[in-house]
Amino acid sequence: MKQNTGIFVGSFNPFTIGHDSIVRRALPLFDKLVIGVVGDHVSKPDIPPATERMKAIEDLYKDEPRIEVKPYYGLAVDFAREVGAHFIVKGVRSVKDFEYEREQADINRQLTKGEVETILLYSEPQFSSISSSMVRELEHFGVDVSDYLPKAHK
């Protein structure tokens, strides 16, 4: 039996309530959703190790057997092929995000000759201003960011 698998990829530094919303809303579409965490080779300053970012996400979804968390290196379409996924899930907060993701989806479709499709999920309105970089900046200035980070689901 063929498994319907999607991927959701990012650096997730940190994994926010906006990311969690996308995962929760995408999950019913798939038999399996693989969350791909950008590996340690990225040239982003002060990024925690991939294992640390992965552990936080694994802990969040420990009771959801359809979610798997893995590191990835390189192109998202190569990661999709590696895990047997035919769909890339992306979250979109704004027109700017939409244009960027539309271009990426077009290139990914060309690279895979249509074997990997992108699914865009629009941000829920209450999460449209939340980004990992915003959370990091608030944290830098001593603001309690716990409201922007997901809690374990029951």
N, C-alpha and C positions, 0 to 999 in steps of 0.2 A: 504494500500500500504506500503510495507516494505521500510524503509529508509536506504540508504547506508551511514553508518557513519564510520568515521575514527577518531583516536585520535593522537595528537602530544603532547608529554609530556616532561617536563623538569623543572629545577629550574628557568631558564630564568632570570639570575641575571648578566647582563641585557639581555633583548630580543634584539638580534643583527640583522643586515641586512642579515646575513646568515640564521637565523631562519625565517625571513620574506620571504626570497627566497624559502625556503622549503614549507612554508605555501602556498604561491602564486602558486607554481608548483603542490602541492598536491590537492589544492581545486577543480580543474576540475574533479578529480577522485571520488568525493563524493557529496552526497546531503547535508551532514553536516560534518563539521570538528570541533571537540572539542579540544581546546587547554587546556591541563591539567597542571596547575601550582603547583609544589610541595608546600605543605602546610607548616605551620610554625613550625612543629615538627622536621624538619631536623636539624642536628647538624653541620651546615655550619657556620663558623664565619662571622659576619657582613652581614648576608643576610637580605635584607629589608623584611618587612611583606608581606605575600602572597597577601593581598589586594592591596598593592602598586604596586607590579609586575603585578597583574591582571589588574589593572586600566590602566596601560600604554599600555597593549596589547589590552584591550577593546577599548580604544580611537583610536588606530591604525586601527582597523577593524570595527568601529562603523557603517559604511555604507555597511557592508557585512553581510546580514542576515543568511548566511550559516555557519558562524563562531560563536562558543560559547566558552566562557572562564570560566573555573571552577577550583577550587582548588582540588587537589587529595592527598590522603594519602595512603601509602602502595604500593602494586604492580600495575604496569601499566595494567596487564591483569585483575585485579579486577576492576580497573577504567573503562577499556573497557567494561566489563560486565555491570557495573553500568549505563553507558550511552548508552548501546545497540550498541556498536561498534564491528565490526569484523576485524578491521584493525588498526595496530599501524604504524604510519609513523615515520621514523627515517632518519636523515640526516647523511651522511657519507662524511668526508673530506679526509680521508687517509686510508692506509692499516690497521693501528692500530685501527682506528674507525671501519673499516669493520669487523675485527676479533672479536672485542668486541660485536658489534651489531649482528653478525652471531651467536655467542654463546647465547646471550640473546634471539634471535629469536627462536633458537632451544629449549631452556628451556620453553619459553612462549608457543610454540606449544605443548610441552609435558603437561604443566600445564592445557591447555585448550582443550586437545585432538583434536587439529586442528581447534577449533572454532574461534581462533584469529590468524590472519596472520600478519607478519611484512612486510612492504613495505619500501625498502631502496631507498632513493633519493640521488644521488651523488651531492656534493656541486658544484656549478658553480665555475669555476677556480678562478675567482677574489675574491671568498669568502673562499677559502680553508684554509687560514691562520687565519681566524677570529674566535675567540671563546670568550665566556663571560669572562673567566678568563684573557685572553689577554686584553680585554677592561678594566676590573677592574684594572689590573696592570698599564696600561697606565694612567688611570684616577688617580691612587694613586700617580703617579709621575708628575701630573699636566698637562698631555697632553690633548688637546681638542679631545674628542672621538666622537664628533657628526657625523663624517663621517661613523662611524661604527654602528650607531643606525638608525633604519628605520624612515622615515618621513611619514606622512599621504599620502595615495594614492588618486589620483583623478580619 
